[in-house]
Amino acid sequence: MSVAIRLVMGVVAVSLGIGTGMAVASPQMVAKAKGMGMPVKNCQYCHTDAAPKKDTFKPETLNERGKYLYDDQQARKLKAPDLEKLKDFPGGKEQK
């Protein structure tokens, strides 16, 4: 593979990561949140999409809880959301 093609592929990969803020979500996060006692049933606990995909993630597809975690992630420059912050999400027990 030529150097030019490798360079272009690298630039595309980096630009996609920058555009999403390097957000990373997974089914393991659902399991971890359940283990913390959160009333998680599926990905829509934080996302508006039923089956979000990492490669097409946009912050606009998060619900209020997801935006809360995403904003914290960006402010603290974390690679992944800190699920412990779910305990601090404003609202009553039904909002946790």
C-alpha positions as a Python dict, from the first residue, in 0.01 Angstrom:
ca = {
    (1, 'M'): (0, 0, 0),
    (2, 'S'): (139, 340, -89),
    (3, 'V'): (232, 601, 168),
    (4, 'A'): (-33, 840, 32),
    (5, 'I'): (-313, 586, 81),
    (6, 'R'): (-195, 509, 435),
    (7, 'L'): (-185, 880, 513),
    (8, 'V'): (-538, 936, 383),
    (9, 'M'): (-670, 637, 580),
    (10, 'G'): (-504, 767, 896),
    (11, 'V'): (-649, 1115, 853),
    (12, 'V'): (-998, 971, 800),
    (13, 'A'): (-971, 750, 1109),
    (14, 'V'): (-853, 1039, 1327),
    (15, 'S'): (-1117, 1279, 1197),
    (16, 'L'): (-1395, 1030, 1270),
    (17, 'G'): (-1269, 993, 1625),
    (18, 'I'): (-1247, 1368, 1681),
    (19, 'G'): (-1596, 1424, 1542),
    (20, 'T'): (-1753, 1187, 1793),
    (21, 'G'): (-1551, 1295, 2091),
    (22, 'M'): (-1425, 936, 2110),
    (23, 'A'): (-1749, 821, 2267),
    (24, 'V'): (-1750, 455, 2349),
    (25, 'A'): (-2056, 260, 2459),
    (26, 'S'): (-2116, -110, 2483),
    (27, 'P'): (-2355, -377, 2609),
    (28, 'Q'): (-2109, -422, 2896),
    (29, 'M'): (-2206, -74, 3014),
    (30, 'V'): (-2568, -187, 3043),
    (31, 'A'): (-2457, -483, 3254),
    (32, 'K'): (-2234, -264, 3472),
    (33, 'A'): (-2512, -10, 3531),
    (34, 'K'): (-2750, -294, 3623),
    (35, 'G'): (-2488, -423, 3866),
    (36, 'M'): (-2480, -78, 4026),
    (37, 'G'): (-2854, -108, 4094),
    (38, 'M'): (-2971, 120, 3814),
    (39, 'P'): (-3304, 29, 3648),
    (40, 'V'): (-3143, -29, 3307),
    (41, 'K'): (-3336, -237, 3056),
    (42, 'N'): (-3154, -161, 2730),
    (43, 'C'): (-2945, 97, 2544),
    (44, 'Q'): (-3232, 344, 2551),
    (45, 'Y'): (-3147, 410, 2913),
    (46, 'C'): (-2902, 667, 2769),
    (47, 'H'): (-2967, 666, 2392),
    (48, 'T'): (-3272, 754, 2185),
    (49, 'D'): (-3186, 481, 1932),
    (50, 'A'): (-3280, 124, 2021),
    (51, 'A'): (-2953, -11, 1881),
    (52, 'P'): (-2692, 268, 1861),
    (53, 'K'): (-2379, 201, 1660),
    (54, 'K'): (-2038, 328, 1762),
    (55, 'D'): (-1940, 423, 1407),
    (56, 'T'): (-2248, 644, 1355),
    (57, 'F'): (-2269, 792, 1706),
    (58, 'K'): (-2378, 1154, 1738),
    (59, 'P'): (-2430, 1330, 2074),
    (60, 'E'): (-2771, 1444, 1947),
    (61, 'T'): (-2890, 1081, 1968),
    (62, 'L'): (-2854, 1076, 2347),
    (63, 'N'): (-3143, 1132, 2587),
    (64, 'E'): (-3104, 1361, 2891),
    (65, 'R'): (-2928, 1093, 3096),
    (66, 'G'): (-2691, 1014, 2811),
    (67, 'K'): (-2617, 1383, 2756),
    (68, 'Y'): (-2542, 1417, 3127),
    (69, 'L'): (-2283, 1137, 3107),
    (70, 'Y'): (-2144, 1262, 2775),
    (71, 'D'): (-2100, 1617, 2905),
    (72, 'D'): (-1918, 1484, 3212),
    (73, 'Q'): (-1698, 1266, 2988),
    (74, 'Q'): (-1606, 1563, 2769),
    (75, 'A'): (-1545, 1797, 3065),
    (76, 'R'): (-1314, 1547, 3234),
    (77, 'K'): (-1156, 1434, 2904),
    (78, 'L'): (-1236, 1067, 2973),
    (79, 'K'): (-1216, 797, 2707),
    (80, 'A'): (-1548, 646, 2820),
    (81, 'P'): (-1841, 765, 3031),
    (82, 'D'): (-1802, 732, 3407),
    (83, 'L'): (-2106, 520, 3495),
    (84, 'E'): (-2069, 610, 3863),
    (85, 'K'): (-2206, 952, 3761),
    (86, 'L'): (-2544, 785, 3699),
    (87, 'K'): (-2590, 803, 4075),
    (88, 'D'): (-2562, 1183, 4051),
    (89, 'F'): (-2810, 1225, 3764),
    (90, 'P'): (-3070, 1483, 3878),
    (91, 'G'): (-3424, 1368, 3940),
    (92, 'G'): (-3608, 1124, 4161),
    (93, 'K'): (-3548, 752, 4187),
    (94, 'E'): (-3749, 696, 3867),
    (95, 'Q'): (-3500, 921, 3685),
    (96, 'K'): (-3194, 730, 3799),
}
